[in-house]
Structures are given as structure tokens and as C-alpha cells.
Amino acid sequence: MKRTFVIDWCCYLALLLVFNGCLVYETVDYHIRLNADGKSGTIFVKCSNVESSSDEKGKQDEDFQELLSKWKSDEYLLERMNDDVYIKKRNLTLTHGVLVWQESGIFSDVQKMKDGISYEDTTRISLGRDESVLSTNGVVLTSNDSTVVVWPPHTRDFHIKIQEKDFKPTSHFVDKFRQLNKKLN
């Protein structure tokens, strides 16, 4: 009997980005490609409109500093290696008036990344109530209270782009990032 791998999207996302719950984003785009061995591969993550979830200015400042640390620190690279992902590239940019986080990397065993993805088994991602699928190469199954995306066994290419339905940022990360860039240039 085939097992079904279920990925709790919120936990998986937290694992992939190691954002400590206070950084939020309007959309997140994942692309995971397994190599011929069905185990190792590449990962690409893009989060658009990165902001703080806090209304408090002091906490927003802390969250912005955390984001900069993820962008520039070696500690973040080591954290991701603990998740079995070797980050080859990470970037924080201002694109079309919003902050965009991108990272790409390689991994040796996709099953070490939270509940993982398996080449041999059906893979399923359950989305939160406040999330919607913008695009995917999987099959979207929607009911009154949930959305699930399913990929069949032997899938090697997984793509999904998710949007937070009621995204309402209260922080001003774009302004902070512009000020930072002025100081650096």
C-alpha cells in the first residue's frame, strides 16, 4: 500500500524560510525539482511583499533586523544546512514597490525537509483557511473548509504559488529598505 506524504504548509514554510512567525508575506512561490534518484534536488522559494505581522513599531524594527540577518548572516546559511538545504543564492530586493525574498538551494534528501516529499508516494499539501492557490502543477481539491494540492507518485517537479487572502501589512519595510540602500550607496 502506498503512503501519502502530507505536508503541513505552515510548518513546511516555517522550516524552509526559518522566519520566526513575525515575518509575513503576501505570496510564496515554491519550486522543488527532484533529481533522477527521486531524493536529491533543487529548491527555489520566492516570497513577495515581505512585512512584519506586528502593529508595534519596536517589534517591526526587530522583525526588519531579523530579515536583514537572514539575508546577510552566515547563521542563516547554517540553519538551512541543518534542514538539509545548502543555500546557493539568497536575495532581498525591492520589486514593483514590494520587498521580495528569493532563495535557491540544493538538498541531498527531500524527506529530511519536514514531512518531506517522496518520489515513490503521493504528495499532498494542505493549505490554511487564509491561503489560496494562485498556480500549481498539482491537482487542487477544494471543499467548504479546506484546500489540498495533490501530486501523483513519481512526480519529480513540484510547483505551487500561494497567496495570503487577507494580507494587510502594517509595517513599512519598503521605506526601511530604501533608507538602508541609500546608506549603503
Short mmCIF file of the C-alpha atoms (twelve columns), coordinates in Angstrom:
data_MODEL
# 
_entry.id   MODEL 
# 
loop_
_atom_site.group_PDB 
_atom_site.id 
_atom_site.type_symbol 
_atom_site.label_atom_id 
_atom_site.label_alt_id 
_atom_site.label_comp_id 
_atom_site.label_asym_id 
_atom_site.label_seq_id 
_atom_site.Cartn_x 
_atom_site.Cartn_y 
_atom_site.Cartn_z 
_atom_site.pdbx_PDB_model_num 
ATOM 1   C CA . MET A 1   0.000   0.000  0.000   1 
ATOM 2   C CA . LYS A 2   1.322   3.438  -0.914  1 
ATOM 3   C CA . ARG A 3   1.804   6.026  1.806   1 
ATOM 4   C CA . THR A 4   0.638   9.566  1.308   1 
ATOM 5   C CA . PHE A 5   3.030   12.280 2.384   1 
ATOM 6   C CA . VAL A 6   1.176   15.192 3.934   1 
ATOM 7   C CA . ILE A 7   2.925   18.480 4.352   1 
ATOM 8   C CA . ASP A 8   1.510   20.947 6.847   1 
ATOM 9   C CA . TRP A 9   2.113   24.034 4.740   1 
ATOM 10  C CA . CYS A 10  2.604   26.450 7.620   1 
ATOM 11  C CA . CYS A 11  5.185   24.205 9.298   1 
ATOM 12  C CA . TYR A 12  6.889   23.474 5.994   1 
ATOM 13  C CA . LEU A 13  7.054   27.142 5.132   1 
ATOM 14  C CA . ALA A 14  8.481   27.994 8.530   1 
ATOM 15  C CA . LEU A 15  11.054  25.255 8.084   1 
ATOM 16  C CA . LEU A 16  12.039  26.377 4.621   1 
ATOM 17  C CA . LEU A 17  12.450  30.017 5.447   1 
ATOM 18  C CA . VAL A 18  13.164  29.846 9.157   1 
ATOM 19  C CA . PHE A 19  11.156  33.045 9.556   1 
ATOM 20  C CA . ASN A 20  10.152  33.175 13.194  1 
ATOM 21  C CA . GLY A 21  6.432   33.776 12.779  1 
ATOM 22  C CA . CYS A 22  6.621   37.576 12.792  1 
ATOM 23  C CA . LEU A 23  7.646   37.985 9.170   1 
ATOM 24  C CA . VAL A 24  4.731   37.574 6.777   1 
ATOM 25  C CA . TYR A 25  4.341   37.759 3.011   1 
ATOM 26  C CA . GLU A 26  1.517   38.134 0.545   1 
ATOM 27  C CA . THR A 27  2.593   35.357 -1.816  1 
ATOM 28  C CA . VAL A 28  5.022   32.475 -1.645  1 
ATOM 29  C CA . ASP A 29  6.150   30.520 -4.679  1 
ATOM 30  C CA . TYR A 30  7.861   27.126 -4.316  1 
ATOM 31  C CA . HIS A 31  9.538   25.081 -6.976  1 
ATOM 32  C CA . ILE A 32  11.105  21.788 -5.925  1 
ATOM 33  C CA . ARG A 33  12.715  19.574 -8.545  1 
ATOM 34  C CA . LEU A 34  13.933  16.093 -7.656  1 
ATOM 35  C CA . ASN A 35  16.875  14.554 -9.468  1 
ATOM 36  C CA . ALA A 36  16.655  11.147 -11.161 1 
ATOM 37  C CA . ASP A 37  17.358  9.448  -7.804  1 
ATOM 38  C CA . GLY A 38  13.981  10.759 -6.519  1 
ATOM 39  C CA . LYS A 39  15.708  12.032 -3.400  1 
ATOM 40  C CA . SER A 40  18.133  14.891 -4.033  1 
ATOM 41  C CA . GLY A 41  17.343  18.016 -5.980  1 
ATOM 42  C CA . THR A 42  16.900  21.763 -6.096  1 
ATOM 43  C CA . ILE A 43  14.578  24.190 -4.358  1 
ATOM 44  C CA . PHE A 44  13.546  27.719 -5.226  1 
ATOM 45  C CA . VAL A 45  11.452  29.884 -2.885  1 
ATOM 46  C CA . LYS A 46  10.154  33.377 -3.610  1 
ATOM 47  C CA . CYS A 47  8.187   35.409 -1.053  1 
ATOM 48  C CA . SER A 48  6.650   38.667 -2.226  1 
ATOM 49  C CA . ASN A 49  5.630   41.634 -0.104  1 
ATOM 50  C CA . VAL A 50  7.608   40.644 2.997   1 
ATOM 51  C CA . GLU A 51  6.463   42.602 6.059   1 
ATOM 52  C CA . SER A 52  6.057   42.333 9.830   1 
ATOM 53  C CA . SER A 53  2.909   40.902 11.355  1 
ATOM 54  C CA . SER A 54  3.197   43.273 14.317  1 
ATOM 55  C CA . ASP A 55  1.462   46.625 14.749  1 
ATOM 56  C CA . GLU A 56  4.089   47.738 17.297  1 
ATOM 57  C CA . LYS A 57  6.905   49.869 15.860  1 
ATOM 58  C CA . GLY A 58  9.573   48.370 18.147  1 
ATOM 59  C CA . LYS A 59  8.649   44.831 17.128  1 
ATOM 60  C CA . GLN A 60  8.553   45.852 13.461  1 
ATOM 61  C CA . ASP A 61  12.098  47.182 13.808  1 
ATOM 62  C CA . GLU A 62  13.186  43.853 15.345  1 
ATOM 63  C CA . ASP A 63  11.482  41.951 12.516  1 
ATOM 64  C CA . PHE A 64  13.232  44.098 9.906   1 
ATOM 65  C CA . GLN A 65  16.589  43.431 11.555  1 
ATOM 66  C CA . GLU A 66  15.754  39.708 11.576  1 
ATOM 67  C CA . LEU A 67  15.028  39.861 7.839   1 
ATOM 68  C CA . LEU A 68  18.347  41.604 7.184   1 
ATOM 69  C CA . SER A 69  20.106  38.970 9.268   1 
ATOM 70  C CA . LYS A 70  18.512  36.187 7.201   1 
ATOM 71  C CA . TRP A 71  19.709  37.994 4.095   1 
ATOM 72  C CA . LYS A 72  23.312  38.640 5.135   1 
ATOM 73  C CA . SER A 73  24.290  36.352 8.032   1 
ATOM 74  C CA . ASP A 74  26.174  33.091 7.874   1 
ATOM 75  C CA . GLU A 75  23.996  31.870 10.755  1 
ATOM 76  C CA . TYR A 76  21.006  31.628 8.407   1 
ATOM 77  C CA . LEU A 77  23.036  29.506 5.986   1 
ATOM 78  C CA . LEU A 78  23.958  27.152 8.828   1 
ATOM 79  C CA . GLU A 79  20.311  26.951 9.956   1 
ATOM 80  C CA . ARG A 80  19.275  25.964 6.446   1 
ATOM 81  C CA . MET A 81  22.048  23.328 6.300   1 
ATOM 82  C CA . ASN A 82  20.510  21.824 9.453   1 
ATOM 83  C CA . ASP A 83  17.329  21.478 7.343   1 
ATOM 84  C CA . ASP A 84  19.394  19.608 4.702   1 
ATOM 85  C CA . VAL A 85  19.334  22.579 2.313   1 
ATOM 86  C CA . TYR A 86  22.524  24.142 1.025   1 
ATOM 87  C CA . ILE A 87  21.602  27.692 0.019   1 
ATOM 88  C CA . LYS A 88  23.413  28.659 -3.158  1 
ATOM 89  C CA . LYS A 89  21.790  32.072 -3.527  1 
ATOM 90  C CA . ARG A 90  19.580  34.356 -1.441  1 
ATOM 91  C CA . ASN A 91  18.381  37.791 -2.294  1 
ATOM 92  C CA . LEU A 92  16.241  40.578 -0.878  1 
ATOM 93  C CA . THR A 93  15.143  43.138 -3.448  1 
ATOM 94  C CA . LEU A 94  12.637  45.883 -3.980  1 
ATOM 95  C CA . THR A 95  10.488  44.862 -6.943  1 
ATOM 96  C CA . HIS A 96  7.409   46.763 -8.130  1 
ATOM 97  C CA . GLY A 97  7.191   48.573 -4.803  1 
ATOM 98  C CA . VAL A 98  7.327   45.481 -2.537  1 
ATOM 99  C CA . LEU A 99  10.118  43.556 -0.819  1 
ATOM 100 C CA . VAL A 100 10.836  40.210 -2.423  1 
ATOM 101 C CA . TRP A 101 12.829  37.411 -0.766  1 
ATOM 102 C CA . GLN A 102 14.291  34.715 -3.022  1 
ATOM 103 C CA . GLU A 103 16.455  31.765 -2.222  1 
ATOM 104 C CA . SER A 104 17.642  28.794 -4.181  1 
ATOM 105 C CA . GLY A 105 19.497  25.773 -2.997  1 
ATOM 106 C CA . ILE A 106 20.198  22.090 -3.264  1 
ATOM 107 C CA . PHE A 107 19.402  19.207 -0.943  1 
ATOM 108 C CA . SER A 108 20.525  15.592 -0.611  1 
ATOM 109 C CA . ASP A 109 17.307  14.073 0.789   1 
ATOM 110 C CA . VAL A 110 13.963  15.800 0.348   1 
ATOM 111 C CA . GLN A 111 12.408  13.652 3.071   1 
ATOM 112 C CA . LYS A 112 14.632  15.356 5.636   1 
ATOM 113 C CA . MET A 113 12.800  18.623 4.935   1 
ATOM 114 C CA . LYS A 114 9.923   18.337 7.446   1 
ATOM 115 C CA . ASP A 115 7.496   15.577 6.403   1 
ATOM 116 C CA . GLY A 116 9.133   15.745 3.019   1 
ATOM 117 C CA . ILE A 117 8.176   14.869 -0.478  1 
ATOM 118 C CA . SER A 118 8.600   11.418 -1.895  1 
ATOM 119 C CA . TYR A 119 9.197   10.326 -5.442  1 
ATOM 120 C CA . GLU A 120 7.526   6.969  -4.712  1 
ATOM 121 C CA . ASP A 121 4.393   8.233  -2.944  1 
ATOM 122 C CA . THR A 122 1.519   10.631 -3.403  1 
ATOM 123 C CA . THR A 123 2.387   14.056 -2.021  1 
ATOM 124 C CA . ARG A 124 -0.283  16.288 -0.551  1 
ATOM 125 C CA . ILE A 125 -0.145  19.839 0.783   1 
ATOM 126 C CA . SER A 126 -2.948  21.181 2.959   1 
ATOM 127 C CA . LEU A 127 -3.368  24.940 2.894   1 
ATOM 128 C CA . GLY A 128 -4.588  27.132 5.737   1 
ATOM 129 C CA . ARG A 129 -8.021  28.727 5.612   1 
ATOM 130 C CA . ASP A 130 -6.496  32.105 4.814   1 
ATOM 131 C CA . GLU A 131 -4.481  30.830 1.838   1 
ATOM 132 C CA . SER A 132 -5.406  30.282 -1.791  1 
ATOM 133 C CA . VAL A 133 -3.572  28.638 -4.689  1 
ATOM 134 C CA . LEU A 134 -2.576  31.056 -7.444  1 
ATOM 135 C CA . SER A 135 -0.845  28.418 -9.569  1 
ATOM 136 C CA . THR A 136 0.416   24.847 -9.305  1 
ATOM 137 C CA . ASN A 137 1.304   21.849 -11.407 1 
ATOM 138 C CA . GLY A 138 -0.571  19.654 -8.905  1 
ATOM 139 C CA . VAL A 139 -4.289  18.967 -8.660  1 
ATOM 140 C CA . VAL A 140 -6.231  21.386 -6.436  1 
ATOM 141 C CA . LEU A 141 -9.023  19.826 -4.371  1 
ATOM 142 C CA . THR A 142 -11.287 22.327 -2.616  1 
ATOM 143 C CA . SER A 143 -14.072 21.755 -0.111  1 
ATOM 144 C CA . ASN A 144 -16.036 24.116 2.127   1 
ATOM 145 C CA . ASP A 145 -13.361 24.253 4.806   1 
ATOM 146 C CA . SER A 146 -10.087 23.215 3.182   1 
ATOM 147 C CA . THR A 147 -7.868  23.247 0.121   1 
ATOM 148 C CA . VAL A 148 -5.478  20.427 -0.686  1 
ATOM 149 C CA . VAL A 149 -2.984  20.165 -3.558  1 
ATOM 150 C CA . VAL A 150 -2.036  16.639 -4.657  1 
ATOM 151 C CA . TRP A 151 0.794   15.318 -6.837  1 
ATOM 152 C CA . PRO A 152 0.846   11.667 -8.007  1 
ATOM 153 C CA . PRO A 153 3.592   9.146  -7.187  1 
ATOM 154 C CA . HIS A 154 6.827   9.520  -9.178  1 
ATOM 155 C CA . THR A 155 6.399   13.285 -9.503  1 
ATOM 156 C CA . ARG A 156 9.800   14.954 -9.723  1 
ATOM 157 C CA . ASP A 157 8.735   18.542 -10.298 1 
ATOM 158 C CA . PHE A 158 6.587   20.324 -7.701  1 
ATOM 159 C CA . HIS A 159 5.398   23.879 -8.150  1 
ATOM 160 C CA . ILE A 160 2.924   25.870 -6.089  1 
ATOM 161 C CA . LYS A 161 2.278   29.566 -5.602  1 
ATOM 162 C CA . ILE A 162 0.148   30.516 -2.615  1 
ATOM 163 C CA . GLN A 163 -1.441  33.825 -1.676  1 
ATOM 164 C CA . GLU A 164 -2.496  35.035 1.749   1 
ATOM 165 C CA . LYS A 165 -6.163  36.002 1.218   1 
ATOM 166 C CA . ASP A 166 -6.481  38.989 3.560   1 
ATOM 167 C CA . PHE A 167 -2.938  40.298 3.553   1 
ATOM 168 C CA . LYS A 168 -2.837  43.731 5.183   1 
ATOM 169 C CA . PRO A 169 0.684   44.815 6.093   1 
ATOM 170 C CA . THR A 170 1.078   47.446 8.795   1 
ATOM 171 C CA . SER A 171 4.848   47.788 8.730   1 
ATOM 172 C CA . HIS A 172 6.929   49.947 6.434   1 
ATOM 173 C CA . PHE A 173 9.693   47.585 5.345   1 
ATOM 174 C CA . VAL A 174 9.881   49.126 1.868   1 
ATOM 175 C CA . ASP A 175 10.737  52.545 3.338   1 
ATOM 176 C CA . LYS A 176 13.277  50.978 5.723   1 
ATOM 177 C CA . PHE A 177 14.864  49.058 2.844   1 
ATOM 178 C CA . ARG A 178 15.091  52.189 0.689   1 
ATOM 179 C CA . GLN A 179 16.759  54.074 3.561   1 
ATOM 180 C CA . LEU A 180 19.188  51.183 4.034   1 
ATOM 181 C CA . ASN A 181 20.087  51.193 0.339   1 
ATOM 182 C CA . LYS A 182 20.709  54.963 0.437   1 
ATOM 183 C CA . LYS A 183 23.131  54.494 3.347   1 
ATOM 184 C CA . LEU A 184 24.955  51.681 1.529   1 
ATOM 185 C CA . ASN A 185 25.282  53.592 -1.760  1 
# 
